[in-house]
């Protein structure tokens, strides 16, 4: 399937700019988004939609960066987006859900529990129910029983299209997931926030601000560290038909968007 790389939210955080790397896949069953970045409703009411974290993230909130505007710029209609697969429910990943009200939203059941029925104080403070007040059609998945490139908790979302795989990767949030997409000549593994910076994979220096931020927001720090090690090992195997990407690394985004 053809895959477009979109930046759906530049964030001017201390230490440098970040992106919200979103995938748009053209399938025989319509368009599929992996994450959405920020949306039009976030621009209209950032205080209630984004809350205090907006002061740290400092998103550009540029209409031209929203997924819905970029979908239209590519010649499609918003209604052509039939499915959205989300890595997790943080504000910078689901702000655009309301711009595609007829799309089915695929997410792990664990993430729905953590966000919509939060068992812990941390989760009650973390998530913003304004992001799903429009009543999205949530499809909950429990990836297990299948393996993918060494990940043992995976599920191919064949109801969307062959070649889209949801992989449980908890740690950043309770139900965080990675999403693998078969782009034809290679697989793209969208790791969401399982890592922030390419240095996690290749051993180069990760900015201190990003290391601190990862630890500060992690639901389970031990699992975050384990995910870092697992993804670094996968990267170091240098499989020619696999590319790993983070939701926020601007260098990885620029390299992939250039193709």
N, C-alpha and C positions, 0 to 999 in steps of 0.2 A: 504494500500500500504506500501511497505517497504521503510523506510526513513534512509538515511545515514547522519551523521553529519560530516561536513568538516570544517577545519580551512583553509581558503584561503587567509590568510594574517596576520601574526603576526606584530603588530605595537608597537614600543618601545617608547611610549609617556611618558612625564614627569609624574611620579607617579606610573609607572608600565606598564607591557605589556598588550596589548589588542589583541583580535582575530577578524577575519572576519568570523563569523559563517554563513555557507552556508548549505542549505538543498538540498539533492539529493534524489528525490522520484522516485521509480520504479513504473510505471503505465502500464496499458494495451495499452497505446498510446505512449509508449517510455518513456525516462527519462525526468524528469522535475527538473530544478534547481530553487531554491529560492535565488536570488542574485548570484553573481559570485566571489566577492572579487577581488583581483588583478590578472591580466592575463599576458601571455607571452610578449605581446607588451609593457606592463608597465616595464618589466624587461629590454627590449631592448632599450627603449627610455624614461626613467623616467622624464627627464626634460620637454619634450613637452606633455607627456601624463598626468603627475601628477601635474606639475607646482610647485609653491612655497609651497603649503601645505605639500609636501613630507618632507620638513625640520622639520615640527612640528610633523607629523605622524611617521616619521622614519620607514617606512615599511621595513621588512626584504627582500622583493623581492626575495624569495626563489622559484626556479623553482618547487621544490617538493611540495610546498604548493598551486600551481595553481590548479584550478578546473579541467582543461583539463588533467593534469598529474594524478590527483587523480581518475578521471573517468576511465582512462586507467588502473590504478593500480587495480581497482575493477573488471577489465575484460571486460569493455565496450569500445565502440568506441566513439569518439567525436560526430560522426553523429547520435549516438543513443539519444543524447540530442535534443529532438524535441521542447521543450518549455522552456523558462526562464521567471520567474515571478520576477520582481524587486520591492523592497520596495521604492527606489528612485534612483536618478541619480548622487549621489556623487561618487567620483572616487574610493573609497574603496568598492563600491557595484557593479560597472558595468565594472571594468577593464577587466574582462574575457569575455565580450560579443564577442569580435573579435575572440576568440578561438572556437566559435560555430557559424560560419557564416550562417548556414542553419536553426538555431533555430528561432522560432517566439518569440518575446520579448514582454511580457505583462506588461503594466504599466498604471497608471491612466492618463487620458487626461490632467488633471491639471499639472501633473509632466512634460509631454511633453511640455506644454506651458511654464512652468517655465524654463526648460532647453534648449529647442531648439528654442523657441521664447521669450526669457526672457524680461518681461515687466519692470523690475526694475534693477537698477545699482547693487544691491546686487547679484541678480541672474546672471547678465552678468559676474560678477567677479567670481562667485562660480563654475560654470560648465565648463567643458573642452570638446569642440566639437571634439577633437581628439578621444575621447572615442567612438564616433559613426560615425567616418569618413568612416568606412567600409560599411556603409549603411545597418544597421540591419532592419529586417522586424518587425516594431513596430506595436503592436496591442493595441489601446487605449481603455480604459474602464472608464466608469463613474459609480462607485458603488453607487447605490441608490435604494430605494424601497424595499430592502430586509433587514432583520435583522439577526444578528448572535450574540448570547450570550450578548444581550443588545446593540450591535453596530447597528445603524440604517442604515448606508450607506455601505452595503456589496453586493457582487456579486459572486455567485458561478461560477467558470470558467469551466462549463460543456464541453466546446469545447476542453478542455485539458483532464479533467478526473473528475468524481464525487469526492467530498471531497477536493477540493482546492478552497479556498474562498479568494477573494481580498476585503480588508476592508479599506475604506478611513480613514486615520488618519493624517490629515494635521497638520502642526505645525513646525516640523523640517525642512521640505521643503513645498512648495506650494501644491504639490500633493503626499506627503508621504503616504504610505499605509502599513498596516500589512497584513500578509499572513497566513491563517489558513490551516493546512494540516492534514487530517485524517490519522493517522498512525496505525489505527486498534484498539489497546487497549486504545488509547487516542488521543486527538487532540493536535497538536503543534501549538502554536500561535507565529509565527516569527514576532516580533514587530519592526524589523529594528532598526532605531535610535530613536524610540519613547521614549525609555529610554536607558541609557548607562550602568547602574550599578544595580545589584540586590538590593542594599539598597533602591532604589526608590520604590520597591515593598514591602520589608519586614521591612522598617523603620530603618535599620542599617545605619551606617555612609557612605555617598557617598563622595569619595575623592574630595577635593576642586578643584583640577585641572579639574576633569570631570564635576563638576557643572559649573565651569566657561566656559568650552568648550561648553557645551550644550547651555548656554545662548548666547555665542558669535556667534554661527553659526545658531541659530534658525531663521527661517523665520518669525514665529509668537510666541513670548515667552508666551503669554497668553494661546495659544492653547497647547503649550508644557506642561505648568503647569496643564492644564485641563486633558491632556492625562495621565500625571503622576498619578493624582488622580483617574482617571477611571481605569487605569491598576492596581494600588495598591488595589483598592476595589475589582476588579476581582480576583486578587491573594489571597486576604484575605478570599474570599468565599471558597477557597480550594476545588474547584470542582475536584473530583478524576480523571476525564477523560480529564483534561485540563492542559497543561504545557505552561507557558509563557517563552519566551526566547528573549534576546537582541542580536543584531548583534555583540556586542563587549565584553560582559562579559565573561572572561576566566573561571570563576568558573562554571557558568551555562553550558558553552560549554563542559567542562571536564566531568561534571556529566552526560550529555546526550550522549556524545561520548563513554562513558564507557560501555553503554548497548550494 
